[in-house]
Amino acid sequence: MTLYLAPLAAFALALLALPAAAQDQIPAPRAGMIAADGTAAPADPAAEPATEAPTEEPAAAEDDLAPLPAEGLSVDDFRWQKRLVLVFADSPDNPAFADQMQMLAALPDELAMRDVVVIFDTDPEAKTELRQQLRPRGFMLVLMDKDGQIAQRKPFPWTVREISRAIDKMPLRQEELRTRRLTP
């Protein structure tokens, strides 16, 4: 049990440090993350630390839950595969952005159960495709369903519990739950 919690704790600490450390540079996606073309990024042994966990499952879960920068991504990259939680801010130092990222890091398993990918954009000058499509002003949280439709837009941070409840009310999620119950 301790081995399973250690990577999640490290991930949460990394997210807590992100707004303070990412003034001009957002960290690149790590090995195992979904790339813009929908494929998994190849592992780079030189970039990985020398020590490895005894099992690969916790490390894979940590990589799948890490937030992705919005550069080079579009809604079509995830359509019918993942739900999107998009977090926009004008700066990584925005208090609402920092609060939102801390809340998302607090319960990553809840988001993983609902096939959620977190994407963030804190640079209005970059004019990413997602920023141009959704036109945020200051801080904005956007929740999108697997079909690419916007389910919620919020100008303030939401807890994982509120996000989970909104997802569980979506028709596609209810269909998924019914299908799981019926499948042995």
Summary of the structure (lengths in Angstrom):
residues: 184
radius of gyration: 16.3
end to end distance: 27.4
largest distance: 50.0
contacts: 517
relative contact order: 0.15
helix: 43%
strand: 14%
